[in-house]
Amino acid sequence: MKIMKAFRPTHSRQTLPFISFIATLCLCLPALSQNSKKNLALSPALHPGTEQKHQSFNEISKQGEAPLVFLGDSITAGWSGRGKEAWKQYWAPMTAANFGIGGDRTEHVLWRLQHGNYDGLNPKLTVLMIGTNNTGHQGRAMKEHQGAVYSSSAEQTAQGVTAIVKLLKKKQPKMKILILAIFPRGANNNDKMRQQNQATNKLIAKLADDKSVYYLDINQAFLEPDGSLSKDIMPDLLHPNAAGYKIWSTAIMGKVKELMAD
């Protein structure tokens, strides 16, 4: 009968680095797990490449002359592009300021507000729409978040919007805020990103107290009766064209005048 020798593990030069890697990974897992739970929508960050635009808003703020401000992402920034004729007709006579930056998410607006936007400004009203990029940028590695792959649920995005509203109220306690529902995107109601934006809208609607913070959903003005979004209004199913900006203007003008008259 053969007698089995006691097992003695052996390690080749090839296996030792692998074992070391596994040990290091185990040590890092708690930190990785903690980072994955971090709400990036609440983590103020400079939007890389927008420094000059941000500074221009600071200069406008220092002048202190704009009684009405539009604050948001590329859809808001578009007042200076596709929406320039509507802006000239509806908002320029009210000496409005456009504080929109393409690609901005809630955390970018938070950073802007912490670094000079609105300092010296004393507006009666801010029209705020932000959050569609929190939805649309998911799955991308973000330089401003140390390369973290972006994720933002409806709840997390709503928390970001809530933080913006709180900071606006702190910086400008006498100002009123009109939160707009995030505009529809995608061809129809089956679009996953539109569905998430709708979920976010339900949450941010609760921020309205109808004293200093108001909520307005004008999304039906952009949609066909069957809920589809026409490319005649938003050619890329996200950004309004000139006709879309006119629809936007007429849909909110009454509420804007009402809030600024008080």
Buried (B, 14 or more C-beta within 10 A) or exposed (E): EEEEEEEEEEEEEEEEEEEEEEEEEEEEEEEEEEEEEEBBBBBBBBBEEBEEBBEEBBEBBEEEEBBBBBBBBBBBBBBEBBBBEBBEEBBEEBEBBBBBBBBBBBBBBBBBBEBBBBBEBEBBBBBBBBBBBBBBBBEEEBEBBEEBEBBBBBEBBBBBBBBBBEBBBEBBEEBBBBBBBBBBBBBBBEBEBBBBBBBBBEBBBEBBEEEBBBBBBBBEBBBEEEBBBBEEBBEEBBBBBBBBBBBBBEBBEEBBEEBBEE
